[in-house]
Amino acid sequence: MTDLEDLKDGYEDYLEGAGLVEEKGNYKSSVNLYFKALTSLVDYILKKRKGRVPDNHGERFRMTEDEFTEVYRILDSIFGTYRDSYTEERGEKHVRRIKNGIRKIIQDQGLGEEFEVPH
């Protein structure tokens, strides 16, 4: 069973890794890692407020859609950027888009004291 601390640790690990590969100009990997940080953040919110973590992206979307509409909107708008990173080149603007989404979710959910915001 995943606990809140594991989800927070995962977020921090993904965020750190994303920043390192972004510094090297590897935007494709950075997009993937920032998106993983984003999903760890969303899973943290769901675990904390609903008591469970989704098993996959589809369930994550369903769990956020009704009660966490702003989180859902951000997650939905960014998912294509992440998914397309497997087949298309990604650049700084894609990285910025995901980082901005993370910032917005942290702000919207009042998690600024608990979670580091990407730079």
VENURZI-V126722 format. One record per run of one state. SS is the DSSP state (a for helix, b for strand, c for the rest). FROM is the first residue (numbers start at 1). TO is the last residue. If there is no record, write none. Layout:
SS_FROM_TO, SS_FROM_TO
This chain:
c_1_3, a_4_23, c_24_26, a_27_50, c_51_56, a_57_65, c_66_68, a_69_84, c_85_91, a_92_108, c_109_119
